[in-house]
């Protein structure tokens, strides 16, 4: 059983519907009914019926339908021991006989009966007598009447036919039930008077099979994958009787879906995908996500899809610098274009705008490309990579781009969960808590194992506070004003890659870190009819705000820690007046043009495509119309967002610019 984080609301059921019950808790009349129906000589035979077995073997040899005649012990052996094939063959039958005889010699009859009652299939998806009692009569096995117990014994013979009998099947079920009652009279477990007074029991309406809907399919996939990583095999998960409590908040999961569906217009093309992920900074728990529509896609947009991070990667560069001797007043080169010796192609800002020597707050607020290229060179790209990796971005996803001068601009691909988890580091004062979706696992023995996430110090507490302060200015005055929450402080960063192939807003309050991305499964420009080409400060920021407005409702307002030199101003002197861009000895690609190669390249971390491409037809229901086609990893440099030099008024949204390969004009 897999539950939401409250430990009560069922998220999913895996494996077999079975609840083990001690033999002593099964009423004697229920046991007597099963013995009378299936094996009257159970307590006297040696585990094998010679006549019944001979009849079964003969029918198998002659090709006739296999007859009954197996004892309770033989049936147990057939169901209990997974190594014994279910095929109808003489060899299998003899194996069954030998094992049944050995079991009868080594185990007590009560042990055999208890295992049998807990493993036999009763129909309605119920394995075992306790699950059957709940399925047929909505009561525990200990509350079953004689007539009800006899019906359960009757269905063992034909569980599918008698699960919900109607018409001729009902007549057959009634006849079979009456034969069990009569057999109990013949064995002496019921008196003639008791036999005469029994009436056919009323069956409960069958419950519909447990079906996973919406995001639950994606949730189950992630839970199963994490359990595997933590040492639980598929057999443990499907047949171990585990109680798994996940990190998912049912209300926040619903809020995430509403935020995406309410904000996205009906004109959104089918190929446009949206991912949202919410992580608790203090614990690393993934509280909620939106991964698209499972009916349209085998992979989700929150965990599985990985697209270029764009300018949402810049805070990792900023944090690395602030943790290595730089401060908010450090000035970097914001002029455009910028030339790096190893790269013959200049790196410009959006609209080729020059900012001169600017401090790190203004560089972050306006998302100045050249400033972060300069900063990355000064602090060392290896240090930037180290911060990103410690913040939860897998090394394999960043190491190929680590030597690029454009590395700080977000040329590496990440998932929404990874990016939300990374930013949760800043909300948690520089400590990254491993993201996870399982809170605890309880076995059938009652022992509970609580997941203890790995805790990693990424940067110092003050470096995290200063990074957060710079990102607050993005939301207050920069490219992310559409994400403002007017009742509490917000820090965040927009991101828009080359030609708007992926657009992001990644932000947090002290209590919750949330990432929202939009992209197309064919790696084309994210354009919404009536809304135009998208940027991180547009629909992604609006989705983020819609979700956070609901998620933070009623939560206490918490303030971010104070930055260094509280009362910071733009007139602080720079400790480093060097306007040149020093090189760090990183070896660029042999062909510098590779830095700007935007040819789609399959992302090896996503599952392969299985469906033909979708057409760009608008959603008529306001929901994601995802396709089973993976996004492609985008490989070019990014980021030239800009915002006004002065604070905007009236809460107007300031769109971030193109964060991919710089474009002229």
C-alpha positions in Angstrom: 0.0 0.0 0.0 1.4 3.4 -1.0 0.1 6.5 0.8 0.3 10.2 0.5 2.3 12.0 3.2 -0.6 11.9 5.7 -0.2 8.1 5.9 -3.9 7.6 5.4 -4.9 8.6 1.9 -4.1 5.8 -0.5 -2.1 6.8 -3.5 -1.7 3.3 -5.1 -1.8 -0.4 -4.5 0.9 -2.7 -5.8 1.0 -6.4 -6.3 -1.6 -8.6 -4.7 -4.6 -7.8 -2.5 -3.7 -10.0 0.5 -3.8 -9.5 4.3 -2.3 -12.2 6.4 -4.5 -13.5 9.2 -3.7 -16.1 11.9 -5.6 -19.4 11.7 -7.0 -18.8 15.2 -8.8 -15.7 13.9 -10.6 -17.6 11.1 -13.9 -18.8 12.5 -14.1 -22.6 12.8 -17.2 -22.7 10.6 -15.2 -21.0 7.8 -12.4 -23.5 8.1 -14.9 -26.3 8.1 -16.6 -25.0 5.0 -13.3 -24.9 3.1 -12.3 -28.4 4.2 -15.8 -29.7 3.3 -15.6 -28.1 -0.2 -12.0 -28.9 -1.1 -10.6 -31.8 0.9 -12.8 -33.6 3.4 -9.9 -35.9 4.4 -7.5 -33.0 5.0 -6.6 -33.9 8.6 -6.2 -37.6 7.9 -4.5 -37.8 4.5 -0.8 -37.6 3.8 -1.1 -34.4 1.8 -1.9 -36.3 -1.4 -5.1 -37.8 -2.7 -4.2 -41.0 -4.6 -7.5 -41.3 -6.5 -7.7 -37.6 -7.3 -4.1 -37.4 -8.4 -4.5 -40.5 -10.6 -7.5 -39.0 -12.2 -5.7 -35.7 -12.9 -2.7 -37.4 -14.4 -4.8 -39.6 -16.7 -6.7 -36.6 -18.0 -3.5 -34.7 -18.6 -1.9 -37.7 -20.5 -5.0 -38.2 -22.6 -5.3 -34.5 -23.5 -8.6 -34.1 -21.7 -9.3 -31.1 -19.5 -7.4 -31.4 -16.2 -9.7 -32.7 -13.5 -9.8 -31.7 -9.9 -8.7 -33.9 -7.1 -5.8 -32.0 -5.6 -5.7 -31.8 -1.8 -5.5 -28.6 0.1 -1.8 -29.3 0.6 -1.3 -29.8 -3.2 -3.1 -26.6 -3.9 -1.0 -24.8 -1.4 2.2 -26.1 -2.9 1.1 -25.0 -6.4 0.4 -21.5 -5.2 2.9 -21.0 -2.4 6.1 -22.1 -4.1 7.0 -19.8 -6.9 9.6 -22.3 -8.4 6.8 -24.8 -9.2 5.5 -24.2 -12.7 1.8 -23.8 -13.2 1.9 -25.6 -16.6 -0.3 -28.6 -17.0 2.2 -31.5 -17.4 2.8 -34.9 -15.9 6.3 -33.7 -14.7 4.8 -30.8 -12.9 2.2 -33.0 -11.3 4.7 -35.4 -9.9 6.8 -32.5 -8.6 3.7 -31.2 -6.9 3.0 -34.6 -5.3 6.6 -35.0 -4.0 6.7 -31.5 -2.5 3.2 -31.9 -1.0 4.3 -35.1 0.7 7.4 -33.5 2.1 5.4 -30.5 3.4 2.9 -32.8 5.0 5.8 -34.6 6.8 7.6 -31.4 7.9 4.7 -29.1 8.7 1.6 -29.3 10.9 -1.9 -29.5 9.3 -2.8 -26.2 10.9 0.2 -24.5 9.4 -0.8 -25.9 6.0 -4.4 -24.7 6.4 -3.3 -21.2 7.6 -1.0 -20.8 4.6 -3.6 -22.1 2.2 -6.3 -19.7 3.5 -3.9 -16.8 3.2 -2.8 -17.5 -0.4 -5.7 -19.1 -2.3 -7.5 -16.8 -4.8 -11.1 -16.1 -4.1 -12.0 -13.8 -7.1 -12.7 -10.1 -7.0 -8.9 -9.5 -6.9 -8.8 -11.0 -3.4 -6.0 -13.4 -2.4 -6.6 -14.9 1.1 -9.7 -15.3 3.2 -9.4 -11.9 4.9 -9.3 -9.9 1.7 -12.1 -12.1 0.4 -14.3 -11.4 3.4 -13.8 -7.7 2.8 -14.4 -8.0 -1.0 -17.6 -10.1 -0.8 -19.2 -9.0 2.4 -17.5 -5.8 3.6 -16.5 -7.3 6.9 -13.5 -9.0 8.5 -13.2 -12.8 8.3 -13.9 -13.1 12.0 -17.4 -11.7 11.5 -18.5 -14.1 8.7 -21.6 -16.1 9.2 -21.9 -19.8 8.3 -23.6 -19.0 5.0 -21.0 -16.4 4.1 -18.1 -18.7 5.0 -19.7 -21.4 2.8 -19.9 -19.0 -0.1 -16.2 -18.2 0.1 -15.5 -21.9 0.1 -17.8 -22.3 -2.9 -16.0 -19.6 -5.0 -12.6 -21.3 -4.7 -13.7 -23.7 -7.5 -14.6 -21.0 -10.0 -13.5 -17.6 -8.6 -14.0 -15.7 -11.9 -17.5 -17.1 -12.6 -18.7 -16.7 -9.0 -17.2 -13.3 -8.3 -20.3 -11.4 -9.4 -22.7 -14.0 -10.6 -25.8 -13.1 -12.6 -28.4 -15.2 -14.5 -27.2 -18.7 -15.1 -24.0 -18.0 -13.2 -26.0 -17.0 -10.2 -28.0 -20.2 -10.3 -24.7 -22.2 -10.6 -23.3 -20.3 -7.7 -26.3 -21.0 -5.5 -26.1 -24.7 -6.4 -22.4 -24.8 -5.6 -23.1 -23.0 -2.3 -25.8 -25.4 -1.4 -23.5 -28.3 -2.1 -21.0 -26.9 0.4 -23.6 -26.5 3.1 -24.7 -30.1 2.5 -21.1 -31.3 2.6 -20.7 -29.6 6.0 -23.8 -31.5 7.2 -22.2 -34.8 5.9 -19.0 -34.1 7.7 -20.8 -33.4 10.9 -19.7 -29.7 11.3 -23.4 -28.7 10.9 -26.4 -30.4 12.3 -29.3 -31.2 10.0 -31.3 -28.4 11.6 -28.5 -25.9 10.9 -28.3 -27.1 7.3 -32.0 -26.6 6.9 -31.9 -23.0 8.2 -29.1 -21.7 6.0 -30.0 -19.1 3.4 -28.0 -17.8 0.5 -26.1 -14.7 1.6 -26.3 -11.3 0.1 -23.2 -10.3 -1.8 -21.8 -6.8 -1.6 -21.5 -4.9 -4.8 -18.0 -5.5 -6.3 -15.7 -2.5 -5.9 -14.2 -1.1 -9.1 -10.6 -2.1 -9.6 -8.1 0.4 -8.2 -7.0 2.5 -11.1 -4.3 5.1 -11.2 -5.4 8.3 -12.7 -3.6 11.5 -13.6 -0.4 12.3 -11.8 -0.7 9.1 -9.7 0.9 7.1 -12.5 3.9 9.3 -12.4 4.0 9.3 -8.6 4.0 5.5 -8.6 6.8 5.4 -11.1 9.0 7.7 -9.0 8.2 5.8 -5.7 9.0 2.5 -7.3 12.3 3.8 -8.7 13.3 5.2 -5.4 12.4 2.0 -3.5 14.6 0.1 -6.0 17.5 2.6 -5.4 17.1 2.0 -1.6 17.4 -1.7 -2.0 13.8 -2.9 -2.3 13.4 -5.4 -5.2 10.3 -5.5 -7.4 9.3 -8.7 -5.5 9.5 -6.8 -2.2 7.3 -4.1 -3.6 4.7 -6.3 -5.2 4.5 -9.0 -2.6 6.2 -7.9 0.6 3.1 -6.4 2.3 4.9 -3.0 2.6 3.3 0.2 3.8 5.0 3.0 1.9 4.4 6.6 2.9 5.4 9.1 0.3 6.4 12.8 0.5 3.5 13.9 -1.8 0.9 16.2 -0.4 -2.4 15.4 -1.9 -3.7 19.0 -1.8 -0.5 20.5 -3.2 -0.6 17.9 -6.0 -4.0 19.1 -6.9 -2.9 22.7 -6.6 0.0 22.1 -9.0 -2.3 20.7 -11.6 -4.7 23.6 -11.2 -2.0 26.2 -11.5 -0.8 24.8 -14.9 -4.3 24.2 -16.3 -5.7 27.5 -15.1 -2.9 29.6 -16.4 -2.2 28.0 -19.8 -4.6 29.3 -22.4 -6.7 27.0 -24.5 -4.6 27.9 -27.5 -1.6 26.1 -26.1 -0.3 23.7 -28.8 -0.2 20.0 -28.0 3.5 19.8 -28.3 4.1 22.4 -25.6 4.9 20.6 -22.3 5.0 22.1 -18.8 6.7 20.8 -15.7 6.4 21.9 -12.1 8.2 20.7 -9.0 7.9 21.8 -5.4 10.6 20.8 -2.8 10.7 21.4 0.9 14.1 23.0 1.5 14.4 21.8 5.1 13.9 18.1 4.3 14.4 17.6 0.5 10.9 16.1 0.2 9.2 16.5 -3.1 5.8 17.8 -1.9 4.2 18.2 -5.3 4.7 18.2 -9.0 3.0 18.4 -12.3 4.3 16.1 -15.0 1.8 16.5 -17.8 -0.9 14.0 -18.9 0.0 10.3 -18.5 -2.5 9.3 -21.1 -0.5 11.3 -23.7 3.1 10.6 -22.5 5.1 7.7 -21.0 7.5 10.2 -19.4 6.8 13.1 -17.2 7.8 16.7 -17.5 8.9 17.1 -13.9 11.3 14.2 -13.2 12.2 12.7 -16.5 12.3 15.6 -19.0 15.6 17.5 -18.9 16.0 20.7 -20.8 18.6 23.5 -20.8 18.5 25.5 -17.6 19.2 28.9 -19.2 19.7 31.8 -16.8 18.3 29.7 -13.8 21.8 28.3 -13.7 23.4 31.7 -13.0 22.7 31.6 -9.2 25.0 28.6 -8.9 27.7 30.7 -10.5 26.9 33.6 -8.1 26.9 31.3 -5.1 30.3 29.9 -6.1 31.7 33.4 -6.3 30.2 34.6 -3.0 31.6 31.5 -1.3 35.1 32.1 -2.7 36.0 35.7 -1.6 33.7 37.7 -3.8 30.8 39.8 -2.4 27.7 41.6 -3.7 29.7 44.8 -4.4 32.2 42.9 -6.6 32.1 44.5 -10.1 32.2 42.5 -13.3 32.4 43.3 -16.9 28.8 43.8 -18.3 29.8 45.2 -21.6 28.7 43.6 -24.9 30.0 41.8 -26.8 32.5 39.9 -24.7 35.4 38.0 -26.3 37.1 35.1 -24.6 40.5 34.4 -26.0 39.7 30.7 -26.6 36.5 31.6 -28.4 36.6 33.5 -31.7 32.8 34.1 -31.4 31.8 37.1 -29.2 29.2 36.6 -26.5 26.8 39.5 -26.5 24.0 40.6 -24.1 20.4 40.8 -25.1 20.1 43.5 -27.8 23.9 43.8 -27.5 23.3 46.1 -24.5 26.4 47.2 -22.5 26.2 47.8 -18.8 29.8 48.6 -18.1 31.4 47.6 -14.8 28.4 46.4 -12.6 28.1 44.8 -9.2 26.7 41.3 -8.8 23.3 42.4 -7.6 22.6 44.4 -10.7 24.1 41.6 -12.9 21.7 39.1 -11.4 18.7 41.5 -11.4 19.2 42.2 -15.1 20.5 38.7 -15.9 23.5 40.1 -17.8 25.2 37.4 -19.8 28.6 38.9 -20.2 28.8 39.7 -16.4 28.3 36.0 -15.6 30.7 34.8 -18.2 33.2 37.2 -16.6 32.3 36.1 -13.1 32.6 32.4 -14.1 36.1 33.0 -15.5 37.2 34.8 -12.4 35.9 32.3 -9.9 36.7 29.3 -11.9 34.3 27.1 -13.8 35.4 24.1 -11.8 34.0 25.8 -8.7 30.8 26.6 -10.4 30.4 23.0 -11.4 31.2 21.9 -7.8 28.4 24.1 -6.4 25.9 22.8 -9.0 26.8 19.2 -8.3 26.6 19.6 -4.5 23.2 21.3 -5.0 21.8 18.1 -6.6 22.6 18.5 -10.4 24.1 15.2 -11.4 27.7 15.4 -12.6 26.9 13.5 -15.8 24.6 16.3 -16.8 27.1 19.1 -16.5 30.6 17.7 -17.1 30.4 17.9 -20.9 29.7 21.7 -20.8 31.8 22.5 -17.8 34.8 23.8 -19.9 32.6 26.2 -22.0 32.9 29.9 -21.3 29.1 29.9 -21.6 28.8 27.3 -18.8 27.4 29.8 -16.3 24.7 30.8 -18.7 22.9 27.4 -18.4 24.0 25.3 -21.3 23.4 22.1 -19.3 20.1 20.3 -19.1 18.2 19.7 -15.9 14.8 18.6 -14.8 12.3 20.7 -12.9 12.8 18.6 -9.7 16.6 19.0 -9.9 16.3 22.7 -10.4 13.8 23.2 -7.6 16.0 21.0 -5.4 19.1 23.0 -6.3 17.4 26.3 -5.4 16.2 24.8 -2.1 19.8 25.0 -1.1 19.7 28.8 -0.9 16.4 28.7 1.0 18.0 26.2 3.5 21.0 28.5 4.3 23.5 26.8 1.9 22.7 23.2 2.9 21.3 20.8 0.3 19.0 18.1 1.4 18.8 15.1 -1.0 15.5 15.3 -2.9 13.3 12.2 -2.3 9.8 11.0 -2.7 9.6 8.3 0.1 9.2 9.2 3.7 9.0 5.8 5.3 8.6 2.0 4.7 6.9 -0.3 7.1 7.2 -4.1 6.7 4.8 -6.8 7.7 6.8 -7.2 10.9 5.8 -3.7 11.9 9.3 -2.4 11.7 9.4 1.1 10.2 12.3 2.5 8.3 12.3 6.3 7.9 14.2 7.8 5.0 17.1 9.9 6.1 18.1 12.2 3.2 21.8 13.0 2.6 22.7 16.5 3.8 25.4 18.4 2.0 26.9 21.8 2.8 27.1 23.5 -0.6 28.1 27.0 0.3 28.4 29.0 3.5 25.4 30.4 5.2 26.2 34.0 4.3 27.0 33.2 0.7 23.5 31.6 0.5 21.9 34.7 2.1 23.7 37.0 -0.3 22.7 34.8 -3.3 19.1 34.9 -2.1 19.2 38.7 -1.7 20.3 39.1 -5.3 17.5 36.9 -6.5 15.0 38.9 -4.4 15.8 41.9 -6.6 15.0 39.8 -9.7 11.4 39.4 -8.5 11.1 42.9 -7.0 12.6 44.9 -9.9 14.0 42.6 -12.6 12.9 39.9 -15.0 10.7 38.0 -12.6 8.2 40.6 -11.4 5.3 38.4 -12.6 6.1 36.0 -9.7 5.6 38.5 -6.9 3.7 37.3 -3.9 2.5 40.5 -2.3 2.2 39.0 1.2 5.7 37.6 1.6 9.2 37.8 0.2 10.2 35.8 -2.9 13.6 35.1 -4.4 13.9 33.6 -7.9 15.4 33.6 -11.3 14.0 33.5 -14.9 15.5 31.5 -17.6 15.0 31.6 -21.4 17.2 29.6 -23.7 18.2 30.2 -27.3 15.1 30.8 -29.5 12.9 30.1 -26.4 13.3 26.4 -26.7 12.9 26.1 -22.9 11.6 28.8 -20.6 11.8 28.7 -16.8 10.9 30.4 -13.6 12.6 29.0 -10.5 12.0 30.6 -7.2 11.4 30.1 -3.5 10.2 31.3 -0.1 12.0 30.2 3.0 9.5 27.3 3.3 9.2 26.1 -0.3 11.3 25.9 -3.5 9.4 25.6 -6.8 10.6 25.3 -10.4 8.4 25.7 -13.5 9.6 25.0 -17.0 7.9 25.0 -20.5 9.4 23.4 -23.6 8.3 21.6 -26.7 8.9 17.9 -27.2 10.4 18.7 -30.7 12.8 21.2 -29.3 11.2 24.1 -31.2 10.4 27.6 -30.0 7.8 27.8 -27.3 5.1 30.0 -28.8 1.5 30.3 -27.7 -1.0 31.7 -30.1 -2.2 35.1 -28.8 0.7 35.2 -26.3 3.6 35.0 -28.7 7.1 33.6 -28.0 7.4 32.8 -24.4 10.1 34.0 -21.9 10.7 32.9 -18.3 9.0 36.0 -16.9 5.8 35.3 -18.7 3.6 32.1 -18.4 6.2 30.2 -16.3 6.3 32.9 -13.7 2.5 33.2 -13.7 2.1 29.5 -13.2 4.7 29.7 -10.3 2.7 32.5 -8.7 -0.6 30.7 -9.1 0.7 27.6 -7.4 2.6 29.4 -4.6 -0.4 31.6 -3.9 -2.4 28.5 -3.0 0.5 26.6 -1.5 1.5 29.4 0.9 -2.1 30.4 1.9 -2.3 30.4 5.7 1.4 29.8 6.1 3.4 32.2 8.4 5.3 34.9 6.6 9.0 34.2 7.0 11.8 36.6 6.1 15.0 35.7 4.3 18.3 36.2 6.3 20.0 39.6 6.0 22.7 39.9 3.3 26.2 41.1 4.0 26.6 44.8 4.5 22.8 45.2 5.2 21.7 48.5 3.5 23.8 47.6 0.5 23.9 50.2 -2.2 25.3 50.5 -5.8 28.1 53.0 -4.8 30.1 50.4 -2.9 33.6 50.2 -4.3 34.7 47.1 -6.2 37.5 44.9 -4.7 38.4 43.9 -8.3 38.7 46.6 -10.9 40.2 44.3 -13.5 38.0 44.7 -16.6 39.7 41.9 -18.5 38.5 38.4 -18.5 41.2 36.2 -17.2 41.3 32.6 -18.5 41.1 29.6 -16.2 43.0 27.1 -18.3 39.7 25.4 -19.3 40.1 23.7 -22.7 37.2 24.8 -25.0 35.9 22.5 -27.8 38.3 22.1 -30.7 35.8 23.9 -32.9 34.5 27.0 -31.0 31.4 27.0 -33.2 30.3 24.0 -31.2 29.5 26.4 -28.4 26.7 27.7 -30.4 25.6 24.5 -32.1 21.8 24.4 -31.7 21.3 21.2 -33.6 18.8 19.1 -31.6 20.6 16.3 -29.8 18.6 13.5 -28.1 18.7 13.6 -24.3 19.9 10.2 -23.3 18.3 10.6 -19.9 14.7 10.5 -21.4 12.9 7.4 -22.6 12.7 6.9 -26.3 9.9 8.1 -28.4 7.2 5.5 -29.1 4.4 7.6 -30.7 4.4 9.6 -33.9 4.8 13.4 -33.5 1.7 15.3 -32.6 0.3 18.2 -34.6 0.2 21.7 -33.3 -3.5 21.7 -32.5 -4.6 23.8 -29.6 -5.8 22.3 -26.4 -9.5 22.7 -26.1 -9.7 21.7 -22.5 -6.9 23.9 -21.2 -4.8 20.9 -20.3 -1.5 19.6 -21.5 -1.8 17.4 -24.5 1.6 15.7 -24.1 2.9 13.2 -26.6 5.1 10.2 -26.1 8.0 12.0 -27.6 11.0 13.0 -25.5 12.5 16.5 -25.5 15.9 16.9 -27.0 18.8 18.3 -25.1 19.7 21.8 -26.2 23.4 22.3 -26.6 24.0 26.0 -27.3 25.0 28.8 -24.9 22.2 30.8 -23.3 21.0 33.8 -21.6 20.7 37.5 -22.4 17.9 38.5 -20.2 17.6 42.1 -19.2 15.5 44.3 -17.0 15.1 48.0 -16.5 17.9 49.9 -14.8 15.4 51.4 -12.3 12.6 49.7 -10.4 9.4 49.3 -12.3 6.2 50.8 -11.0 2.7 49.4 -10.9 3.9 45.8 -10.7 4.3 45.5 -14.5 5.8 42.4 -15.8 9.3 42.8 -17.3 10.0 40.1 -19.8 13.3 38.5 -19.8 15.1 38.3 -23.1 16.6 35.5 -25.2 18.9 33.4 -23.0 20.2 31.2 -25.8 22.8 32.0 -28.4 22.8 35.8 -28.6 20.9 37.2 -31.5 21.5 40.4 -33.2 18.9 43.2 -32.8 
